[in-house]
Amino acid sequence: MGNFNKYVYRIFIESEFIIFKNSKEFKGNQLDVNSGFIHLSTLNQIDDTVKRYFRIEKELSIVQFKTIDLSSCLKWEKSRDTQLFPHFYGVLKFGWVRDVKTRFNL
């Protein structure tokens, strides 16, 4: 089950990550706002999510969060292909970031 994951990840386009880094919080992009939660992924879900939703983006930031830091607002819900995905019902704080990897789409 999804809640055994120690880490979850947010895929940011370059401009979103810069805003997050400067403002120290992220309330979500338009898709998140429309969904009512911030979309996150497990490590195993990142590649498929990038292929489906971020193909045209040249530079992405994959941001790692500890699930324990998000626990009060983190829910595991069935989504794409009936997989459990981590959904965050709140505002992400930059202080919770554990790691950032830059990914370039070629």
Secondary structure, 3 states (H helix, E strand, C coil): CHHHCCEEEEEEEHHHHHHHHHHCEECCCHHHHHHCCEECECHHHHHHHHHHHCCCCCEEEEEEEEHHHHHHHEEEEECHHHCEEEEECCCEEHHHEEEEEEEECC
